[in-house]
Amino acid sequence: MDTQKPTPVIQPWTKEFWKATQQGKLLVQHCKDCNSKIFFPKKVCPECWSENLNWIESTGKAKVYTYTEMIDMVEPKFMADLPYIIAMVDLDEGIRMTTRIVNCKSEDVAIGMDVEVVFQEISPECSLPVFQPTDISLRIKTTDPKETETKVPEFETRLQPENYQAIQYEIGGKNNVVCFITLNRPDKYNAINRRMAAELIDAFRRVREIPAVGVVVLTGAGKAFCTGGDLEIFPSLAGHQNSLNWLSHEGLDVQRAITSCEKVVICKINGHCLAGGLEIALACDLLYAGESAKMGTTEINMGILPGWGGTARLPRSMPIFRAREIIFSGRKDYTAREMYDMGLLTRVFKDDEFEFQFEKVVNNIASKKPIALRMGKEIMARSVDGCDIETALAVERNGIQWLTYSPDIQSVMDQFRASPDQLTQQQKQQNIRSDAKK
């Protein structure tokens, strides 16, 4: 996956602006006809449509109008920057612009705070205008390496399938329309550590960008699907902030990477599927298990609760009274057949038939058009989110209309738009080709 951050596309009417950033200057467009000040640079004045524009240099002084702290759910190429502040600032020239606040602790940022522009070089052609506190006492002292070191492990910024250590990633199946993602720590019963979490996030975001793939199979290597979080990371969770990050960074990002993948994610449950392993499974679209699989949530036995979606997703996946029993009992020996009878799994197959039957399911679904699978997943997801039936029906209509007018479907529809003579001629050509093959 490309970890290079995007750079601006320099247009003729923005060239002067970006050239000035390399010289440490922040330019604002000015309309000579209506005296409006304009940002971001445009070809014509948005107020009077005049092309009579020039540039004025901003003082670079501003006040924070509003801001938010980004702590998770960003593209992988920005993960190394987390946490960071996105803000809107009001320049002295009367311009409001979106930017980042840098060189300042997040807890020190405040609405109304005085800031000044600084520039971060992002390419040989341009630098990015960002803002730091005018008050020097609020700035981070960058001489202390502990305050400037990245908070994201180095491996997260250079993940590639060939470098994965905790999972396997493979595109295969007939016509390469299936992605197989395998939890690959069999000696640890595929317990989740930080590396596995990062690789899962990367893998599901990666496959999302492959149009030809319609199905993702998630499974575990060895004798288990996944037995939850690796006990080796638990000592690091003693700190409140570390524990929160494990839930809201790794945990939430893994769930969202799966649910927002836009492919049909099919979970193949073999062996034990416990605690965090079951929570990962719950984020998938379809769950198939062999009869000998054992399942459950065990967190309550330690006085805590599932934190990667289990407490929230189980009641949405089965009757609430049965979900409560699973959470409150702390059992780890529910059989796949019990879970199916309680309303959780899609299907359960006998162990000696599991591989054959599962492959049939995958091949059948993977034979469908990826765009139809994607739209079906999105429509059903919106419907079960709790919206009213009229809204759900409107989403469905819009989805089907979008599919109908997609290029590959339109090529089929063109056959029905042809005149009778054209259809007769097409049929004759098809008959000739059929006779030639015989």
BELZI-V365871 format. One record per pair of residues at least 12 apart in sequence whose ideal C-beta (glycine too) atoms are under 8 Angstrom apart, sorted by the first residue. I is the first residue (numbers start at 1). J is the second residue. D is the distance in Angstrom with one decimal. If there is no record, write none. Layout:
BEGIN
<<I/J/D> <I/J/D>>
END
This chain:
BEGIN
<<1/76/6.0> <1/159/6.5> <1/160/6.9> <1/202/6.1> <1/205/7.2> <1/206/5.2> <2/77/7.0> <3/76/6.3> <3/77/4.9> <3/157/5.6> <3/158/6.6> <3/159/8.0> <4/77/6.6> <5/77/5.3> <5/78/7.0> <5/122/6.9> <6/77/7.8> <7/122/5.6> <7/123/4.6> <7/125/7.8> <7/126/7.0> <8/126/5.9> <10/125/6.1> <10/126/6.8> <13/41/5.7> <13/42/6.7> <13/43/4.8> <14/40/7.7> <14/41/4.7> <16/41/7.8> <16/55/6.0> <17/29/8.0> <17/41/4.9> <17/55/7.7> <18/125/6.1> <18/126/3.8> <18/127/8.0> <19/125/7.9> <19/126/7.8> <20/55/7.8> <20/57/7.6> <21/119/5.6> <21/126/5.4> <21/127/4.2> <21/128/7.3> <21/129/6.1> <22/119/8.0> <22/121/7.6> <22/125/7.4> <22/126/6.5> <22/127/5.6> <24/119/5.7> <24/127/7.9> <25/57/5.5> <26/57/7.1> <26/58/4.3> <26/60/5.2> <26/117/5.1> <26/129/5.3> <27/41/7.9> <27/55/4.7> <27/56/7.1> <27/57/6.0> <27/58/6.9> <28/55/7.2> <28/56/5.5> <28/57/7.7> <28/58/5.2> <28/91/7.3> <28/93/5.4> <28/95/5.7> <29/41/5.3> <29/42/6.9> <29/53/5.4> <29/54/7.5> <29/55/6.3> <29/56/8.0> <30/53/6.8> <30/54/5.4> <30/55/6.8> <30/56/4.9> <31/45/4.0> <31/47/6.7> <31/48/6.5> <31/50/5.6> <31/52/6.7> <31/53/5.8> <32/50/7.4> <32/52/4.5> <32/53/7.1> <32/54/6.2> <33/45/7.0> <33/48/5.7> <33/50/4.2> <33/52/5.1> <34/47/5.3> <34/48/4.3> <34/50/6.7> <36/48/7.3> <37/56/7.5> <37/93/5.5> <37/94/5.8> <37/95/5.7> <38/53/7.3> <38/95/8.0> <39/91/7.9> <39/95/4.4> <39/96/8.0> <39/97/5.5> <40/97/7.7> <56/93/7.2> <58/91/5.6> <58/92/7.2> <58/93/5.4> <58/95/7.5> <58/117/7.4> <59/91/7.6> <59/92/5.0> <59/93/7.4> <60/91/7.9> <60/116/5.4> <60/117/3.7> <61/91/7.2> <61/92/4.9> <61/114/7.2> <61/115/7.8> <61/116/5.6> <61/117/7.9> <61/134/7.2> <62/89/4.0> <62/90/5.8> <62/91/4.8> <62/92/6.8> <62/97/7.9> <62/114/7.7> <62/115/5.3> <62/116/7.3> <62/117/7.4> <62/131/6.2> <63/89/6.5> <63/90/5.2> <63/112/5.7> <63/113/6.8> <63/114/6.0> <63/115/7.1> <64/87/5.5> <64/88/7.7> <64/89/5.6> <64/101/7.1> <64/109/6.7> <64/110/6.8> <64/111/5.6> <64/112/6.3> <64/113/4.6> <64/115/6.1> <65/87/7.5> <65/88/4.5> <65/89/6.0> <65/90/5.1> <65/96/6.2> <65/111/7.0> <66/87/6.8> <66/88/5.2> <66/111/6.3> <67/85/5.5> <67/86/6.7> <67/87/3.8> <67/88/7.3> <67/101/6.4> <67/109/5.6> <67/111/7.2> <68/85/7.4> <68/86/5.5> <68/87/7.7> <69/83/5.6> <69/84/7.5> <69/85/5.7> <69/106/5.0> <69/109/8.0> <70/82/6.4> <70/83/6.1> <70/84/5.4> <70/85/7.5> <70/86/6.1> <71/83/4.7> <71/248/6.8> <71/249/7.3> <72/248/5.7> <72/249/4.9> <72/252/6.1> <72/253/5.8> <73/252/7.1> <73/253/6.3> <73/256/6.3> <75/205/7.7> <76/156/7.4> <76/157/7.7> <76/159/7.2> <76/201/7.3> <76/202/6.0> <76/205/6.4> <79/152/5.2> <79/156/5.8> <79/157/6.9> <80/150/5.2> <80/152/4.9> <80/156/7.3> <80/157/4.9> <82/151/6.7> <82/152/6.5> <82/249/7.8> <83/106/6.1> <83/151/7.8> <84/100/6.1> <84/102/7.9> <85/100/6.2> <85/101/4.0> <85/102/7.8> <85/104/7.5> <85/106/5.9> <85/109/5.5> <86/98/7.1> <86/99/7.8> <86/100/6.1> <87/99/5.9> <87/100/6.8> <87/101/5.0> <87/109/7.3> <87/131/7.2> <89/115/6.0> <89/131/5.7> <97/129/8.0> <99/129/6.5> <99/130/5.6> <99/131/5.5> <100/130/4.6> <100/131/7.3> <101/115/6.7> <101/130/7.3> <101/131/5.7> <101/132/7.2> <101/133/7.9> <102/118/7.0> <102/120/7.5> <102/130/4.9> <102/131/7.1> <102/132/5.4> <103/118/7.4> <103/132/4.1> <103/133/7.2> <103/139/4.9> <103/140/5.3> <103/142/7.5> <104/132/6.2> <104/133/5.1> <104/138/5.6> <104/139/6.2> <104/140/6.4> <105/138/7.9> <105/140/6.4> <108/133/7.3> <108/138/5.0> <113/133/6.4> <113/135/8.0> <113/138/7.8> <114/133/7.1> <114/134/4.0> <114/135/6.8> <115/131/4.0> <115/132/6.3> <115/133/5.9> <115/134/6.0> <116/131/6.4> <116/132/6.4> <116/133/8.0> <116/134/5.1> <117/129/5.2> <117/130/7.3> <117/131/5.7> <118/130/6.0> <118/131/7.0> <118/132/5.3> <153/194/6.8> <153/195/7.8> <153/198/7.2> <155/195/6.7> <155/198/6.9> <156/198/4.7> <156/202/7.9> <159/198/6.6> <159/199/6.3> <159/202/4.3> <161/203/7.3> <161/206/7.5> <164/184/7.8> <164/199/5.0> <164/203/7.4> <165/184/7.9> <165/195/6.1> <165/199/7.4> <166/183/7.3> <166/184/6.1> <166/185/5.7> <166/193/6.7> <166/195/4.8> <166/196/3.6> <166/199/5.3> <167/181/6.0> <167/182/6.2> <167/183/5.8> <167/184/5.3> <167/196/6.2> <167/199/4.8> <167/200/6.3> <167/203/6.2> <168/180/7.3> <168/181/7.2> <168/182/4.2> <168/184/4.9> <168/221/7.3> <169/181/5.7> <169/182/8.0> <169/203/5.0> <169/206/7.6> <169/207/7.9> <170/182/7.9> <171/207/7.9> <171/210/7.2> <171/213/6.6> <173/215/7.5> <173/362/7.1> <173/363/7.3> <173/366/5.6> <174/363/6.9> <174/366/7.1> <174/367/7.7> <175/212/7.5> <176/212/6.5> <176/213/7.6> <177/212/5.9> <177/213/5.7> <177/214/5.4> <177/215/6.7> <177/366/4.9> <177/370/7.0> <178/213/6.8> <178/214/7.7> <178/215/4.9> <178/216/7.5> <178/217/6.3> <178/362/6.3> <178/366/5.1> <179/207/4.5> <179/210/7.3> <179/213/5.1> <179/215/7.3> <179/216/4.7> <179/217/7.2> <179/263/7.2> <180/216/7.8> <180/217/5.0> <180/219/7.5> <181/200/7.4> <181/203/5.3> <181/204/7.3> <181/207/7.7> <181/216/6.2> <181/217/7.1> <181/218/5.2> <181/219/7.8> <182/218/7.9> <182/219/5.5> <182/220/6.7> <182/221/5.3> <183/196/6.7> <183/218/7.8> <183/219/7.3> <183/220/4.3> <183/221/6.5> <183/225/7.2> <183/226/5.5> <184/221/4.8> <185/221/7.7> <185/230/8.0> <186/220/7.8> <186/221/4.6> <186/222/2.9> <186/223/7.1> <186/224/7.6> <187/222/7.7> <188/227/8.0> <188/230/6.2> <189/222/7.2> <189/223/7.0> <189/224/4.1> <189/226/7.4> <189/227/4.3> <189/271/7.7> <189/272/6.5> <190/220/4.4> <190/221/6.7> <190/222/7.0> <190/224/5.5> <190/225/6.7> <190/226/4.4> <190/227/6.8> <190/277/7.1> <191/226/7.1> <191/227/5.4> <191/228/6.3> <191/229/6.4> <191/230/3.9> <191/231/7.3> <192/226/6.6> <192/228/6.7> <192/229/5.2> <192/230/6.0> <192/276/5.3> <192/277/7.6> <192/280/7.7> <193/229/7.9> <193/230/4.3> <193/232/6.7> <193/233/5.8> <194/233/6.5> <194/250/6.4> <197/250/3.9> <197/251/7.6> <197/253/7.5> <197/254/5.4> <198/250/7.4> <200/254/5.2> <200/257/6.5> <200/258/7.7> <200/280/7.8> <201/250/7.9> <201/253/5.0> <201/254/5.9> <201/257/4.6> <203/257/8.0> <204/216/7.3> <204/257/3.9> <204/258/5.5> <204/261/4.8> <204/265/7.9> <205/257/5.6> <205/261/7.8> <207/261/6.6> <207/263/6.4> <208/260/7.4> <208/261/5.1> <208/262/5.5> <208/263/7.0> <211/370/6.4> <212/370/6.7> <213/263/6.0> <213/370/6.6> <214/263/6.1> <214/264/6.5> <214/365/7.4> <214/366/5.8> <214/368/6.5> <214/369/7.2> <214/370/3.5> <214/373/4.7> <214/374/7.5> <215/263/6.1> <215/264/5.1> <215/265/7.9> <215/266/6.2> <215/362/6.2> <215/365/5.5> <215/366/4.5> <215/373/7.3> <216/261/6.3> <216/263/4.7> <216/264/7.2> <216/265/4.7> <216/266/7.0> <217/266/5.3> <217/268/5.9> <217/362/6.1> <218/258/7.6> <218/265/6.0> <218/266/7.1> <218/267/5.1> <218/268/7.0> <218/280/7.4> <218/281/7.9> <218/284/6.0> <219/267/7.4> <219/268/3.9> <219/269/7.8> <219/270/6.6> <220/270/6.3> <220/271/7.0> <220/277/7.7> <222/271/7.4> <223/270/7.6> <223/271/4.6> <223/272/7.7> <224/270/7.3> <224/271/3.9> <224/272/4.4> <224/273/7.5> <224/277/7.6> <225/267/7.8> <225/268/7.6> <225/269/4.8> <225/270/5.6> <225/271/5.9> <225/272/6.7> <225/273/4.3> <225/277/5.6> <225/281/7.1> <225/293/7.3> <226/272/7.8> <226/273/6.4> <226/274/7.5> <226/276/6.8> <226/277/2.9> <226/280/6.2> <226/281/7.9> <227/272/5.4> <227/274/4.9> <227/275/6.8> <227/277/5.7> <228/274/5.3> <228/275/3.0> <228/276/3.9> <228/277/5.4> <228/278/7.9> <228/298/7.3> <229/275/6.8> <229/276/4.9> <233/246/7.3> <246/307/7.8> <247/307/4.7> <247/308/7.2> <251/276/8.0> <251/307/6.1> <251/308/4.1> <251/309/7.5> <252/308/7.9> <254/280/6.7> <254/283/7.6> <254/308/7.0> <255/279/7.6> <255/280/7.8> <255/283/4.8> <255/308/6.4> <255/309/5.1> <258/280/7.2> <258/283/4.1> <258/284/6.3> <259/283/5.3> <259/381/7.6> <262/374/4.9> <262/377/6.9> <262/378/7.4> <263/370/7.4> <263/373/7.1> <263/374/7.1> <263/377/7.8> <264/285/5.2> <264/286/6.9> <264/365/5.9> <264/373/5.0> <264/377/6.1> <265/283/7.6> <265/284/4.4> <265/285/5.0> <265/286/7.5> <266/284/6.7> <266/285/6.8> <266/286/4.7> <266/288/6.8> <266/361/7.2> <266/362/6.3> <266/365/7.2> <267/280/7.9> <267/281/4.7> <267/284/3.9> <267/286/6.8> <267/287/4.8> <267/288/7.0> <268/288/5.9> <268/289/8.0> <268/358/5.9> <269/281/6.2> <269/287/6.4> <269/288/6.8> <269/289/3.9> <269/290/7.2> <269/293/5.0> <269/295/7.4> <269/336/7.1> <269/345/7.8> <270/289/7.7> <270/290/5.8> <270/293/6.4> <270/354/7.6> <271/292/7.5> <271/293/6.2> <271/294/7.4> <272/293/7.3> <272/294/5.1> <272/295/7.6> <272/332/7.4> <273/289/7.4> <273/293/6.0> <273/294/7.3> <273/295/4.7> <274/294/7.5> <274/295/6.8> <274/296/5.7> <274/297/7.3> <274/298/6.0> <274/332/5.2> <275/296/7.8> <275/297/5.8> <275/298/5.2> <275/299/6.0> <275/306/6.8> <275/310/7.6> <276/306/7.6> <276/308/5.2> <276/310/8.0> <278/295/5.8> <278/296/7.1> <278/297/6.0> <278/306/7.9> <278/310/6.3> <279/297/7.9> <279/306/5.7> <279/308/4.0> <279/309/4.9> <279/310/4.4> <279/313/7.1> <280/308/7.2> <282/309/6.0> <282/310/6.7> <282/313/4.1> <282/314/6.7> <282/317/6.0> <283/309/6.4> <283/313/7.2> <285/377/6.3> <286/346/4.8> <286/361/7.8> <287/344/7.0> <287/345/4.8> <287/346/5.1> <288/345/7.1> <288/346/5.7> <288/347/5.4> <288/348/7.6> <288/349/6.9> <288/358/5.5> <288/361/6.6> <289/336/3.9> <289/339/7.4> <289/340/7.7> <289/345/5.5> <289/347/7.9> <289/348/5.3> <289/349/7.6> <290/336/6.6> <290/348/7.4> <290/349/6.1> <290/350/7.6> <290/351/4.8> <290/354/4.1> <291/335/7.3> <291/336/5.7> <291/337/6.2> <291/348/5.9> <291/349/7.0> <291/350/5.5> <291/351/5.4> <291/354/7.8> <292/335/7.9> <292/336/7.4> <292/351/5.3> <293/335/7.4> <293/336/4.2> <293/348/8.0> <294/332/6.6> <294/333/5.5> <294/334/6.8> <294/335/6.6> <294/336/7.8> <295/332/7.8> <295/334/4.8> <295/335/7.8> <295/336/6.7> <295/339/5.3> <296/326/6.5> <296/329/7.7> <296/330/7.4> <296/331/4.6> <296/332/4.2> <296/333/6.6> <296/334/5.0> <297/310/5.3> <297/314/7.6> <297/326/5.9> <297/327/5.7> <297/330/7.1> <298/330/5.3> <298/331/7.8> <298/332/5.1> <299/330/7.5> <300/327/6.5> <300/328/6.4> <300/329/7.9> <300/330/4.5> <301/330/4.2> <305/327/7.1> <306/327/7.1> <310/327/7.1> <311/327/6.1> <314/326/6.2> <314/327/6.5> <314/344/7.9> <316/384/7.4> <317/343/7.7> <317/344/5.9> <318/342/5.7> <318/343/4.0> <318/344/4.8> <319/342/7.4> <319/343/5.6> <322/342/4.3> <322/343/6.4> <322/344/8.0> <326/342/7.7> <336/348/4.6> <347/361/7.7> <369/408/7.3> <371/403/6.4> <371/406/5.8> <371/408/7.6> <372/403/6.1> <375/399/4.6> <375/400/7.8> <375/402/6.6> <375/403/5.5> <376/399/7.9> <378/399/6.8> <379/392/7.8> <379/395/5.6> <379/396/5.3> <379/399/4.7> <382/395/5.0> <383/395/7.1> <383/396/7.7>>
END
